[in-house]
Amino acid sequence: MILPVYLYGHPVLRQEAKDVPANYPGLEKLIADMFETMYHAEGIGLAAPQIGLSIRLLVLDGDPMSREYPECKGFKRVMINPVIEEYSDRETATEEGCLSLPGIHEKVMRPDSIRIKYADENMVERKERIGGFAARIVQHEYEHLDGLIFIDGISAIRRQLNKKKLTNIIKGQTNCSYKTKASGK
Ligand code: NI
């Protein structure tokens, strides 16, 4: 089932999400719905707060980026209660977008690689080191769990340039090809 994507301005995107408990009801269906929603919107990552659920759950599939970034080939993951344990010192700035901010693309500086632990869709604990653009996708989605959004760190000038677009997103005035839910302010 395709779910509406909550847009920038909605308070759920600013909450600190809670851990997913063991035996969370309907988890399998929720994960399937999140993948369906993400693919429908042509996204490569989706965090549960973006569908209005303040829980620590991410779905990711970087495969559409694999031509430009080979490390994304087959990078499909479900991450439950992820914890990034280590960030590389080396950082790179690359352009990002977000399904909750349609039409906005900004360069974001991020560490090149991370070490992360999480539970997979079967609640089996996994640990891995992830690098390149795949690490960027994970970090972007992970931030959503702490109420952060990728444009939070952009310069005042860049923010000013995006002001009109952001106002329109808050009002729900977007040209999205997917279902959305605006804050209604
Ligand atoms: Ni996002």
Backbone and ligand atoms as CSV (ligand in chain L), in Angstrom:
chain,resi,resn,atom,element,x,y,z
A,1,MET,N,N,0.848,-1.193,0.000
A,1,MET,CA,C,0.000,0.000,0.000
A,1,MET,C,C,0.887,1.248,0.000
A,2,ILE,N,N,0.558,2.156,-0.929
A,2,ILE,CA,C,1.330,3.402,-0.992
A,2,ILE,C,C,0.804,4.373,0.064
A,3,LEU,N,N,1.728,4.885,0.860
A,3,LEU,CA,C,1.369,5.788,1.959
A,3,LEU,C,C,1.734,7.218,1.566
A,4,PRO,N,N,1.023,8.211,2.117
A,4,PRO,CA,C,1.423,9.596,1.833
A,4,PRO,C,C,2.762,9.930,2.507
A,5,VAL,N,N,3.571,10.706,1.804
A,5,VAL,CA,C,4.855,11.159,2.356
A,5,VAL,C,C,4.622,12.503,3.047
A,6,TYR,N,N,4.989,12.556,4.314
A,6,TYR,CA,C,4.812,13.790,5.082
A,6,TYR,C,C,5.845,14.817,4.644
A,7,LEU,N,N,5.372,16.032,4.436
A,7,LEU,CA,C,6.231,17.081,3.905
A,7,LEU,C,C,6.857,17.938,5.007
A,8,TYR,N,N,7.956,18.544,4.615
A,8,TYR,CA,C,8.649,19.544,5.439
A,8,TYR,C,C,7.625,20.495,6.069
A,9,GLY,N,N,7.799,20.737,7.360
A,9,GLY,CA,C,6.857,21.590,8.075
A,9,GLY,C,C,5.966,20.787,8.998
A,10,HIS,N,N,5.838,19.465,8.702
A,10,HIS,CA,C,5.021,18.631,9.581
A,10,HIS,C,C,5.811,18.318,10.861
A,11,PRO,N,N,5.169,18.488,12.021
A,11,PRO,CA,C,5.909,18.307,13.285
A,11,PRO,C,C,6.513,16.903,13.483
A,12,VAL,N,N,5.927,15.871,12.853
A,12,VAL,CA,C,6.464,14.514,13.058
A,12,VAL,C,C,7.911,14.413,12.554
A,13,LEU,N,N,8.265,15.262,11.595
A,13,LEU,CA,C,9.627,15.233,11.046
A,13,LEU,C,C,10.643,15.870,11.997
A,14,ARG,N,N,10.125,16.527,13.048
A,14,ARG,CA,C,11.019,17.186,13.996
A,14,ARG,C,C,11.095,16.452,15.340
A,15,GLN,N,N,10.363,15.345,15.435
A,15,GLN,CA,C,10.392,14.584,16.690
A,15,GLN,C,C,11.583,13.630,16.724
A,16,GLU,N,N,12.028,13.339,17.935
A,16,GLU,CA,C,13.018,12.278,18.077
A,16,GLU,C,C,12.248,10.961,18.098
A,17,ALA,N,N,12.522,10.098,17.134
A,17,ALA,CA,C,11.755,8.861,17.002
A,17,ALA,C,C,12.139,7.857,18.090
A,18,LYS,N,N,11.158,7.002,18.431
A,18,LYS,CA,C,11.351,6.007,19.492
A,18,LYS,C,C,11.830,4.682,18.891
A,19,ASP,N,N,12.553,3.920,19.708
A,19,ASP,CA,C,12.990,2.588,19.276
A,19,ASP,C,C,11.791,1.723,18.897
A,20,VAL,N,N,12.008,0.855,17.921
A,20,VAL,CA,C,10.982,-0.113,17.540
A,20,VAL,C,C,11.083,-1.273,18.531
A,21,PRO,N,N,9.990,-1.559,19.265
A,21,PRO,CA,C,10.068,-2.673,20.213
A,21,PRO,C,C,10.023,-4.028,19.499
A,22,ALA,N,N,10.500,-5.076,20.184
A,22,ALA,CA,C,10.380,-6.430,19.643
A,22,ALA,C,C,8.889,-6.726,19.487
A,23,ASN,N,N,8.540,-7.500,18.489
A,23,ASN,CA,C,7.138,-7.851,18.219
A,23,ASN,C,C,6.254,-6.638,17.926
A,24,TYR,N,N,6.818,-5.655,17.277
A,24,TYR,CA,C,6.030,-4.494,16.864
A,24,TYR,C,C,4.932,-4.982,15.914
A,25,PRO,N,N,3.671,-4.680,16.229
A,25,PRO,CA,C,2.590,-5.240,15.415
A,25,PRO,C,C,2.619,-4.735,13.970
A,26,GLY,N,N,2.494,-5.675,13.048
A,26,GLY,CA,C,2.398,-5.303,11.630
A,26,GLY,C,C,3.701,-4.829,11.011
A,27,LEU,N,N,4.825,-5.180,11.615
A,27,LEU,CA,C,6.114,-4.674,11.128
A,27,LEU,C,C,6.398,-5.097,9.680
A,28,GLU,N,N,6.107,-6.355,9.382
A,28,GLU,CA,C,6.405,-6.866,8.035
A,28,GLU,C,C,5.630,-6.084,6.963
A,29,LYS,N,N,4.363,-5.845,7.246
A,29,LYS,CA,C,3.507,-5.093,6.316
A,29,LYS,C,C,3.974,-3.640,6.215
A,30,LEU,N,N,4.350,-3.079,7.347
A,30,LEU,CA,C,4.824,-1.693,7.361
A,30,LEU,C,C,6.067,-1.541,6.485
A,31,ILE,N,N,7.002,-2.497,6.618
A,31,ILE,CA,C,8.237,-2.448,5.822
A,31,ILE,C,C,7.894,-2.562,4.330
A,32,ALA,N,N,7.000,-3.483,3.998
A,32,ALA,CA,C,6.587,-3.653,2.596
A,32,ALA,C,C,5.946,-2.365,2.067
A,33,ASP,N,N,5.098,-1.748,2.877
A,33,ASP,CA,C,4.437,-0.500,2.478
A,33,ASP,C,C,5.450,0.641,2.299
A,34,MET,N,N,6.455,0.663,3.175
A,34,MET,CA,C,7.463,1.727,3.057
A,34,MET,C,C,8.286,1.560,1.780
A,35,PHE,N,N,8.655,0.315,1.454
A,35,PHE,CA,C,9.367,0.088,0.182
A,35,PHE,C,C,8.491,0.502,-0.993
A,36,GLU,N,N,7.219,0.100,-0.962
A,36,GLU,CA,C,6.318,0.422,-2.074
A,36,GLU,C,C,6.190,1.941,-2.240
A,37,THR,N,N,6.047,2.622,-1.102
A,37,THR,CA,C,5.925,4.087,-1.103
A,37,THR,C,C,7.193,4.729,-1.667
A,38,MET,N,N,8.343,4.221,-1.229
A,38,MET,CA,C,9.638,4.762,-1.668
A,38,MET,C,C,9.841,4.543,-3.170
A,39,TYR,N,N,9.570,3.333,-3.649
A,39,TYR,CA,C,9.763,3.052,-5.079
A,39,TYR,C,C,8.810,3.881,-5.930
A,40,HIS,N,N,7.572,4.003,-5.468
A,40,HIS,CA,C,6.574,4.775,-6.206
A,40,HIS,C,C,7.020,6.238,-6.362
A,41,ALA,N,N,7.664,6.755,-5.317
A,41,ALA,CA,C,8.107,8.150,-5.328
A,41,ALA,C,C,9.505,8.291,-5.932
A,42,GLU,N,N,10.063,7.163,-6.408
A,42,GLU,CA,C,11.418,7.132,-6.976
A,42,GLU,C,C,12.458,7.631,-5.985
A,43,GLY,N,N,12.287,7.213,-4.739
A,43,GLY,CA,C,13.265,7.541,-3.702
A,43,GLY,C,C,14.267,6.410,-3.534
A,44,ILE,N,N,15.342,6.692,-2.823
A,44,ILE,CA,C,16.363,5.670,-2.553
A,44,ILE,C,C,16.485,5.389,-1.060
A,45,GLY,N,N,15.680,6.111,-0.266
A,45,GLY,CA,C,15.651,5.874,1.170
A,45,GLY,C,C,14.392,6.498,1.735
A,46,LEU,N,N,13.878,5.891,2.799
A,46,LEU,CA,C,12.686,6.445,3.449
A,46,LEU,C,C,12.750,6.103,4.935
A,47,ALA,N,N,12.523,7.109,5.761
A,47,ALA,CA,C,12.521,6.919,7.209
A,47,ALA,C,C,11.071,6.953,7.701
A,48,ALA,N,N,10.770,6.143,8.716
A,48,ALA,CA,C,9.384,6.032,9.191
A,48,ALA,C,C,8.733,7.389,9.525
A,49,PRO,N,N,9.462,8.360,10.105
A,49,PRO,CA,C,8.815,9.651,10.355
A,49,PRO,C,C,8.258,10.294,9.080
A,50,GLN,N,N,8.834,9.949,7.931
A,50,GLN,CA,C,8.344,10.520,6.661
A,50,GLN,C,C,6.991,9.957,6.238
A,51,ILE,N,N,6.566,8.880,6.901
A,51,ILE,CA,C,5.197,8.417,6.650
A,51,ILE,C,C,4.366,8.611,7.931
A,52,GLY,N,N,4.878,9.482,8.800
A,52,GLY,CA,C,4.111,9.893,9.964
A,52,GLY,C,C,4.254,9.020,11.189
A,53,LEU,N,N,5.203,8.089,11.147
A,53,LEU,CA,C,5.409,7.200,12.296
A,53,LEU,C,C,6.737,7.531,12.961
A,54,SER,N,N,6.661,7.948,14.214
A,54,SER,CA,C,7.879,8.376,14.901
A,54,SER,C,C,8.592,7.186,15.548
A,55,ILE,N,N,9.062,6.286,14.688
A,55,ILE,CA,C,9.826,5.106,15.160
A,55,ILE,C,C,11.108,4.981,14.340
A,56,ARG,N,N,12.090,4.266,14.947
A,56,ARG,CA,C,13.431,4.217,14.349
A,56,ARG,C,C,13.533,3.073,13.333
A,57,LEU,N,N,13.011,3.331,12.163
A,57,LEU,CA,C,12.956,2.342,11.092
A,57,LEU,C,C,13.266,3.034,9.762
A,58,LEU,N,N,14.195,2.423,8.993
A,58,LEU,CA,C,14.566,2.949,7.682
A,58,LEU,C,C,14.463,1.862,6.633
A,59,VAL,N,N,14.062,2.229,5.429
A,59,VAL,CA,C,14.230,1.343,4.281
A,59,VAL,C,C,15.100,2.081,3.258
A,60,LEU,N,N,15.973,1.322,2.610
A,60,LEU,CA,C,16.949,1.909,1.700
A,60,LEU,C,C,17.116,1.022,0.482
A,61,ASP,N,N,17.260,1.644,-0.679
A,61,ASP,CA,C,17.671,0.903,-1.868
A,61,ASP,C,C,18.400,1.861,-2.800
A,62,GLY,N,N,19.713,1.774,-2.762
A,62,GLY,CA,C,20.547,2.698,-3.535
A,62,GLY,C,C,20.762,2.268,-4.971
A,63,ASP,N,N,20.191,1.136,-5.352
A,63,ASP,CA,C,20.486,0.575,-6.675
A,63,ASP,C,C,20.307,1.561,-7.849
A,64,PRO,N,N,19.261,2.425,-7.828
A,64,PRO,CA,C,19.121,3.366,-8.953
A,64,PRO,C,C,20.330,4.301,-9.119
A,65,MET,N,N,21.161,4.428,-8.090
A,65,MET,CA,C,22.330,5.303,-8.159
A,65,MET,C,C,23.596,4.555,-8.585
A,66,SER,N,N,23.454,3.246,-8.878
A,66,SER,CA,C,24.657,2.416,-9.013
A,66,SER,C,C,25.469,2.709,-10.279
A,67,ARG,N,N,24.855,3.352,-11.265
A,67,ARG,CA,C,25.653,3.699,-12.445
A,67,ARG,C,C,26.684,4.768,-12.105
A,68,GLU,N,N,26.235,5.725,-11.319
A,68,GLU,CA,C,27.143,6.800,-10.925
A,68,GLU,C,C,28.010,6.402,-9.728
A,69,TYR,N,N,27.408,5.602,-8.847
A,69,TYR,CA,C,28.095,5.196,-7.618
A,69,TYR,C,C,28.020,3.669,-7.477
A,70,PRO,N,N,29.042,2.953,-7.974
A,70,PRO,CA,C,29.006,1.477,-8.003
A,70,PRO,C,C,28.763,0.845,-6.630
A,71,GLU,N,N,29.164,1.558,-5.559
A,71,GLU,CA,C,28.968,1.004,-4.214
A,71,GLU,C,C,27.477,0.858,-3.858
A,72,CYS,N,N,26.611,1.491,-4.641
A,72,CYS,CA,C,25.166,1.407,-4.386
A,72,CYS,C,C,24.522,0.181,-5.027
A,73,LYS,N,N,25.295,-0.541,-5.855
A,73,LYS,CA,C,24.764,-1.725,-6.539
A,73,LYS,C,C,24.281,-2.738,-5.490
A,74,GLY,N,N,23.017,-3.079,-5.547
A,74,GLY,CA,C,22.467,-4.076,-4.619
A,74,GLY,C,C,22.393,-3.616,-3.177
A,75,PHE,N,N,22.577,-2.319,-2.953
A,75,PHE,CA,C,22.525,-1.829,-1.568
A,75,PHE,C,C,21.070,-1.621,-1.148
A,76,LYS,N,N,20.443,-2.722,-0.766
A,76,LYS,CA,C,19.054,-2.685,-0.287
A,76,LYS,C,C,19.048,-3.150,1.169
A,77,ARG,N,N,18.505,-2.332,2.043
A,77,ARG,CA,C,18.553,-2.655,3.462
A,77,ARG,C,C,17.261,-2.231,4.165
A,78,VAL,N,N,16.944,-2.963,5.233
A,78,VAL,CA,C,15.993,-2.503,6.235
A,78,VAL,C,C,16.814,-2.305,7.494
A,79,MET,N,N,16.708,-1.154,8.110
A,79,MET,CA,C,17.469,-0.885,9.332
A,79,MET,C,C,16.503,-0.504,10.452
A,80,ILE,N,N,16.501,-1.351,11.483
A,80,ILE,CA,C,15.656,-1.115,12.641
A,80,ILE,C,C,16.556,-0.720,13.811
A,81,ASN,N,N,16.199,0.354,14.474
A,81,ASN,CA,C,16.978,0.890,15.599
A,81,ASN,C,C,18.473,1.009,15.277
A,82,PRO,N,N,18.804,1.651,14.167
A,82,PRO,CA,C,20.217,1.765,13.790
A,82,PRO,C,C,20.985,2.691,14.726
A,83,VAL,N,N,22.265,2.374,14.889
A,83,VAL,CA,C,23.162,3.243,15.657
A,83,VAL,C,C,24.456,3.385,14.851
A,84,ILE,N,N,24.775,4.596,14.449
A,84,ILE,CA,C,26.057,4.831,13.774
A,84,ILE,C,C,27.120,4.925,14.861
A,85,GLU,N,N,28.069,4.001,14.800
A,85,GLU,CA,C,29.065,3.894,15.875
A,85,GLU,C,C,30.347,4.641,15.553
A,86,GLU,N,N,30.553,4.913,14.275
A,86,GLU,CA,C,31.796,5.563,13.891
A,86,GLU,C,C,31.620,6.295,12.567
A,87,TYR,N,N,32.191,7.484,12.505
A,87,TYR,CA,C,32.192,8.261,11.259
A,87,TYR,C,C,33.643,8.464,10.826
A,88,SER,N,N,33.899,8.427,9.514
A,88,SER,CA,C,35.252,8.696,9.025
A,88,SER,C,C,35.566,10.180,9.199
A,89,ASP,N,N,36.857,10.499,9.280
A,89,ASP,CA,C,37.265,11.902,9.374
A,89,ASP,C,C,37.081,12.603,8.040
A,90,ARG,N,N,37.338,11.859,6.973
A,90,ARG,CA,C,37.243,12.432,5.630
A,90,ARG,C,C,35.791,12.705,5.269
A,91,GLU,N,N,35.551,13.901,4.738
A,91,GLU,CA,C,34.180,14.279,4.366
A,91,GLU,C,C,34.128,14.738,2.918
A,92,THR,N,N,32.952,14.600,2.320
A,92,THR,CA,C,32.735,15.055,0.945
A,92,THR,C,C,31.396,15.786,0.879
A,93,ALA,N,N,31.322,16.788,0.010
A,93,ALA,CA,C,30.061,17.497,-0.217
A,93,ALA,C,C,29.433,16.996,-1.510
A,94,THR,N,N,28.205,16.549,-1.449
A,94,THR,CA,C,27.472,16.062,-2.624
A,94,THR,C,C,26.024,16.513,-2.510
A,95,GLU,N,N,25.407,16.688,-3.664
A,95,GLU,CA,C,24.031,17.168,-3.687
A,95,GLU,C,C,23.057,16.085,-3.218
A,96,GLU,N,N,22.087,16.507,-2.421
A,96,GLU,CA,C,21.056,15.595,-1.926
A,96,GLU,C,C,19.674,16.181,-2.159
A,97,GLY,N,N,18.701,15.297,-2.127
A,97,GLY,CA,C,17.310,15.710,-2.130
A,97,GLY,C,C,16.578,14.876,-1.095
A,98,CYS,N,N,15.285,15.107,-0.944
A,98,CYS,CA,C,14.523,14.394,0.073
A,98,CYS,C,C,13.059,14.357,-0.366
A,99,LEU,N,N,12.424,13.209,-0.206
A,99,LEU,CA,C,11.019,13.086,-0.622
A,99,LEU,C,C,10.116,14.037,0.165
A,100,SER,N,N,10.554,14.451,1.352
A,100,SER,CA,C,9.762,15.379,2.166
A,100,SER,C,C,9.988,16.838,1.761
A,101,LEU,N,N,10.955,17.063,0.850
A,101,LEU,CA,C,11.224,18.425,0.362
A,101,LEU,C,C,11.314,18.422,-1.164
A,102,PRO,N,N,10.186,18.138,-1.817
A,102,PRO,CA,C,10.227,18.026,-3.280
A,102,PRO,C,C,10.744,19.302,-3.934
A,103,GLY,N,N,11.635,19.108,-4.903
A,103,GLY,CA,C,12.145,20.247,-5.671
A,103,GLY,C,C,13.343,20.941,-5.051
A,104,ILE,N,N,13.780,20.478,-3.885
A,104,ILE,CA,C,14.927,21.122,-3.242
A,104,ILE,C,C,16.145,20.194,-3.276
A,105,HIS,N,N,17.249,20.733,-3.763
A,105,HIS,CA,C,18.498,19.966,-3.849
A,105,HIS,C,C,19.621,20.851,-3.357
A,106,GLU,N,N,20.375,20.347,-2.407
A,106,GLU,CA,C,21.467,21.141,-1.843
A,106,GLU,C,C,22.656,20.235,-1.570
A,107,LYS,N,N,23.833,20.828,-1.671
A,107,LYS,CA,C,25.037,20.079,-1.327
A,107,LYS,C,C,25.152,19.948,0.183
A,108,VAL,N,N,25.480,18.739,0.625
A,108,VAL,CA,C,25.638,18.489,2.056
A,108,VAL,C,C,26.996,17.827,2.287
A,109,MET,N,N,27.725,18.354,3.263
A,109,MET,CA,C,29.014,17.789,3.636
A,109,MET,C,C,28.778,16.636,4.607
A,110,ARG,N,N,29.311,15.461,4.278
A,110,ARG,CA,C,29.148,14.320,5.187
A,110,ARG,C,C,30.403,13.458,5.200
A,111,PRO,N,N,30.609,12.745,6.314
A,111,PRO,CA,C,31.696,11.767,6.355
A,111,PRO,C,C,31.543,10.727,5.230
A,112,ASP,N,N,32.678,10.288,4.681
A,112,ASP,CA,C,32.685,9.361,3.541
A,112,ASP,C,C,32.257,7.949,3.914
A,113,SER,N,N,32.534,7.553,5.155
A,113,SER,CA,C,32.149,6.188,5.534
A,113,SER,C,C,31.706,6.151,6.991
A,114,ILE,N,N,30.942,5.117,7.303
A,114,ILE,CA,C,30.416,4.952,8.661
A,114,ILE,C,C,30.497,3.478,9.066
A,115,ARG,N,N,30.447,3.269,10.369
A,115,ARG,CA,C,30.245,1.919,10.891
A,115,ARG,C,C,28.910,1.953,11.612
A,116,ILE,N,N,28.039,1.011,11.301
A,116,ILE,CA,C,26.680,1.071,11.831
A,116,ILE,C,C,26.247,-0.291,12.341
A,117,LYS,N,N,25.437,-0.286,13.393
A,117,LYS,CA,C,24.768,-1.526,13.807
A,117,LYS,C,C,23.262,-1.288,13.772
A,118,TYR,N,N,22.533,-2.327,13.471
A,118,TYR,CA,C,21.078,-2.227,13.358
A,118,TYR,C,C,20.487,-3.624,13.387
A,119,ALA,N,N,19.187,-3.715,13.541
A,119,ALA,CA,C,18.498,-4.994,13.377
A,119,ALA,C,C,17.894,-5.009,11.986
A,120,ASP,N,N,17.986,-6.153,11.302
A,120,ASP,CA,C,17.393,-6.240,9.965
A,120,ASP,C,C,15.905,-6.582,10.079
A,121,GLU,N,N,15.272,-6.865,8.942
A,121,GLU,CA,C,13.822,-7.096,8.930
A,121,GLU,C,C,13.411,-8.315,9.738
A,122,ASN,N,N,14.366,-9.207,10.020
A,122,ASN,CA,C,14.078,-10.383,10.858
A,122,ASN,C,C,14.521,-10.176,12.308
A,123,MET,N,N,14.840,-8.917,12.640
A,123,MET,CA,C,15.311,-8.541,13.975
A,123,MET,C,C,16.642,-9.213,14.328
A,124,VAL,N,N,17.401,-9.541,13.302
A,124,VAL,CA,C,18.748,-10.087,13.504
A,124,VAL,C,C,19.728,-8.920,13.518
A,125,GLU,N,N,20.594,-8.881,14.550
A,125,GLU,CA,C,21.528,-7.762,14.651
A,125,GLU,C,C,22.632,-7.855,13.600
A,126,ARG,N,N,22.879,-6.728,12.942
A,126,ARG,CA,C,23.904,-6.660,11.896
A,126,ARG,C,C,24.838,-5.506,12.203
A,127,LYS,N,N,26.082,-5.685,11.784
A,127,LYS,CA,C,27.052,-4.594,11.870
A,127,LYS,C,C,27.736,-4.508,10.538
A,128,GLU,N,N,27.929,-3.323,10.029
A,128,GLU,CA,C,28.682,-3.209,8.783
A,128,GLU,C,C,29.320,-1.843,8.636
A,129,ARG,N,N,30.333,-1.837,7.791
A,129,ARG,CA,C,30.957,-0.579,7.400
A,129,ARG,C,C,30.429,-0.223,6.020
A,130,ILE,N,N,29.987,0.999,5.866
A,130,ILE,CA,C,29.387,1.425,4.609
A,130,ILE,C,C,30.126,2.676,4.139
A,131,GLY,N,N,30.426,2.717,2.826
A,131,GLY,CA,C,31.173,3.859,2.301
A,131,GLY,C,C,30.514,4.476,1.088
A,132,GLY,N,N,31.046,5.601,0.685
A,132,GLY,CA,C,30.615,6.272,-0.540
A,132,GLY,C,C,29.187,6.777,-0.471
A,133,PHE,N,N,28.518,6.738,-1.614
A,133,PHE,CA,C,27.166,7.314,-1.658
A,133,PHE,C,C,26.182,6.512,-0.802
A,134,ALA,N,N,26.447,5.212,-0.650
A,134,ALA,CA,C,25.581,4.387,0.206
A,134,ALA,C,C,25.608,4.911,1.651
A,135,ALA,N,N,26.790,5.318,2.102
A,135,ALA,CA,C,26.923,5.873,3.458
A,135,ALA,C,C,26.163,7.192,3.570
A,136,ARG,N,N,26.144,7.935,2.479
A,136,ARG,CA,C,25.405,9.207,2.453
A,136,ARG,C,C,23.896,8.953,2.597
A,137,ILE,N,N,23.397,7.958,1.863
A,137,ILE,CA,C,21.963,7.651,1.951
A,137,ILE,C,C,21.607,7.295,3.400
A,138,VAL,N,N,22.413,6.434,3.998
A,138,VAL,CA,C,22.134,5.999,5.369
A,138,VAL,C,C,22.153,7.195,6.326
A,139,GLN,N,N,23.157,8.041,6.202
A,139,GLN,CA,C,23.266,9.191,7.112
A,139,GLN,C,C,22.092,10.149,6.946
A,140,HIS,N,N,21.680,10.362,5.706
A,140,HIS,CA,C,20.538,11.246,5.446
A,140,HIS,C,C,19.280,10.703,6.141
A,141,GLU,N,N,19.031,9.403,5.944
A,141,GLU,CA,C,17.815,8.807,6.526
A,141,GLU,C,C,17.905,8.749,8.051
A,142,TYR,N,N,19.080,8.410,8.536
A,142,TYR,CA,C,19.327,8.303,9.978
A,142,TYR,C,C,19.002,9.625,10.680
A,143,GLU,N,N,19.347,10.714,10.063
A,143,GLU,CA,C,19.067,12.038,10.642
A,143,GLU,C,C,17.576,12.270,10.840
A,144,HIS,N,N,16.775,11.715,9.925
A,144,HIS,CA,C,15.320,11.871,10.075
A,144,HIS,C,C,14.840,11.307,11.416
A,145,LEU,N,N,15.535,10.298,11.929
A,145,LEU,CA,C,15.114,9.670,13.191
A,145,LEU,C,C,15.364,10.585,14.386
A,146,ASP,N,N,16.238,11.553,14.195
A,146,ASP,CA,C,16.529,12.505,15.269
A,146,ASP,C,C,15.903,13.868,15.004
A,147,GLY,N,N,14.932,13.896,14.106
A,147,GLY,CA,C,14.213,15.149,13.854
A,147,GLY,C,C,15.000,16.157,13.034
A,148,LEU,N,N,16.042,15.671,12.352
A,148,LEU,CA,C,16.865,16.583,11.541
A,148,LEU,C,C,16.520,16.421,10.061
A,149,ILE,N,N,16.797,17.459,9.295
A,149,ILE,CA,C,16.511,17.469,7.857
A,149,ILE,C,C,17.750,17.993,7.138
A,150,PHE,N,N,18.018,17.450,5.955
A,150,PHE,CA,C,19.318,17.704,5.308
A,150,PHE,C,C,19.627,19.168,5.041
A,151,ILE,N,N,18.607,20.018,4.998
A,151,ILE,CA,C,18.889,21.440,4.736
A,151,ILE,C,C,19.168,22.223,6.019
A,152,ASP,N,N,19.100,21.552,7.177
A,152,ASP,CA,C,19.291,22.275,8.442
A,152,ASP,C,C,20.639,22.997,8.494
A,153,GLY,N,N,21.651,22.395,7.865
A,153,GLY,CA,C,22.996,22.970,7.966
A,153,GLY,C,C,23.380,23.901,6.826
A,154,ILE,N,N,22.467,24.169,5.887
A,154,ILE,CA,C,22.872,25.001,4.745
A,154,ILE,C,C,23.017,26.466,5.160
A,155,SER,N,N,23.719,27.207,4.330
A,155,SER,CA,C,24.021,28.605,4.668
A,155,SER,C,C,22.757,29.461,4.634
A,156,ALA,N,N,22.836,30.604,5.294
A,156,ALA,CA,C,21.705,31.539,5.335
A,156,ALA,C,C,21.331,31.990,3.930
A,157,ILE,N,N,22.344,32.124,3.084
A,157,ILE,CA,C,22.082,32.565,1.701
A,157,ILE,C,C,21.300,31.499,0.947
A,158,ARG,N,N,21.768,30.263,1.067
A,158,ARG,CA,C,21.081,29.164,0.377
A,158,ARG,C,C,19.648,29.011,0.910
A,159,ARG,N,N,19.494,29.206,2.210
A,159,ARG,CA,C,18.163,29.107,2.827
A,159,ARG,C,C,17.244,30.188,2.262
A,160,GLN,N,N,17.794,31.376,2.146
A,160,GLN,CA,C,17.018,32.506,1.607
A,160,GLN,C,C,16.577,32.213,0.167
A,161,LEU,N,N,17.508,31.621,-0.608
A,161,LEU,CA,C,17.196,31.296,-2.006
A,161,LEU,C,C,16.082,30.253,-2.119
A,162,ASN,N,N,15.957,29.414,-1.090
A,162,ASN,CA,C,14.951,28.349,-1.105
A,162,ASN,C,C,13.660,28.731,-0.376
A,163,LYS,N,N,13.617,29.967,0.122
A,163,LYS,CA,C,12.542,30.345,1.041
A,163,LYS,C,C,11.144,30.159,0.442
A,164,LYS,N,N,11.005,30.602,-0.788
A,164,LYS,CA,C,9.696,30.521,-1.453
A,164,LYS,C,C,9.261,29.055,-1.617
A,165,LYS,N,N,10.218,28.235,-2.064
A,165,LYS,CA,C,9.922,26.803,-2.243
A,165,LYS,C,C,9.526,26.163,-0.917
A,166,LEU,N,N,10.251,26.508,0.149
A,166,LEU,CA,C,9.962,25.923,1.464
A,166,LEU,C,C,8.569,26.340,1.946
A,167,THR,N,N,8.235,27.599,1.724
A,167,THR,CA,C,6.911,28.095,2.116
A,167,THR,C,C,5.824,27.322,1.373
A,168,ASN,N,N,6.060,27.099,0.074
A,168,ASN,CA,C,5.076,26.356,-0.725
A,168,ASN,C,C,4.940,24.910,-0.255
A,169,ILE,N,N,6.060,24.304,0.119
A,169,ILE,CA,C,6.013,22.915,0.613
A,169,ILE,C,C,5.187,22.853,1.900
A,170,ILE,N,N,5.420,23.813,2.791
A,170,ILE,CA,C,4.674,23.844,4.052
A,170,ILE,C,C,3.163,23.943,3.781
A,171,LYS,N,N,2.826,24.718,2.759
A,171,LYS,CA,C,1.410,24.870,2.395
A,171,LYS,C,C,0.877,23.697,1.590
A,172,GLY,N,N,1.795,22.793,1.181
A,172,GLY,CA,C,1.370,21.642,0.375
A,172,GLY,C,C,1.250,21.964,-1.095
A,173,GLN,N,N,1.797,23.096,-1.502
A,173,GLN,CA,C,1.750,23.480,-2.924
A,173,GLN,C,C,2.988,22.958,-3.636
A,174,THR,N,N,2.893,21.685,-4.066
A,174,THR,CA,C,4.026,21.054,-4.756
A,174,THR,C,C,3.502,20.366,-6.004
A,175,ASN,N,N,4.426,20.022,-6.882
A,175,ASN,CA,C,4.046,19.303,-8.096
A,175,ASN,C,C,4.512,17.848,-8.023
A,176,CYS,N,N,4.253,17.215,-6.896
A,176,CYS,CA,C,4.728,15.851,-6.695
A,176,CYS,C,C,3.937,14.855,-7.528
A,177,SER,N,N,4.646,13.805,-7.957
A,177,SER,CA,C,3.971,12.703,-8.658
A,177,SER,C,C,3.473,11.667,-7.649
A,178,TYR,N,N,3.771,11.893,-6.361
A,178,TYR,CA,C,3.365,10.936,-5.321
A,178,TYR,C,C,2.473,11.622,-4.282
A,179,LYS,N,N,1.812,10.784,-3.482
A,179,LYS,CA,C,0.893,11.299,-2.460
A,179,LYS,C,C,1.685,11.945,-1.336
A,180,THR,N,N,1.226,13.120,-0.906
A,180,THR,CA,C,1.924,13.794,0.190
A,180,THR,C,C,0.936,14.262,1.241
A,181,LYS,N,N,1.509,14.618,2.390
A,181,LYS,CA,C,0.697,15.180,3.475
A,181,LYS,C,C,1.441,16.386,4.028
A,182,ALA,N,N,0.854,17.551,3.845
A,182,ALA,CA,C,1.492,18.781,4.310
A,182,ALA,C,C,1.044,19.099,5.734
A,183,SER,N,N,1.788,19.988,6.362
A,183,SER,CA,C,1.464,20.337,7.752
A,183,SER,C,C,0.163,21.111,7.814
A,184,GLY,N,N,-0.191,21.769,6.711
A,184,GLY,CA,C,-1.441,22.505,6.680
A,184,GLY,C,C,-1.372,23.871,7.310
A,185,LYS,N,N,-0.145,24.313,7.609
A,185,LYS,CA,C,0.012,25.653,8.198
A,185,LYS,C,C,-0.222,26.724,7.174
L,1,NI,NI,NI,14.982,12.753,3.538
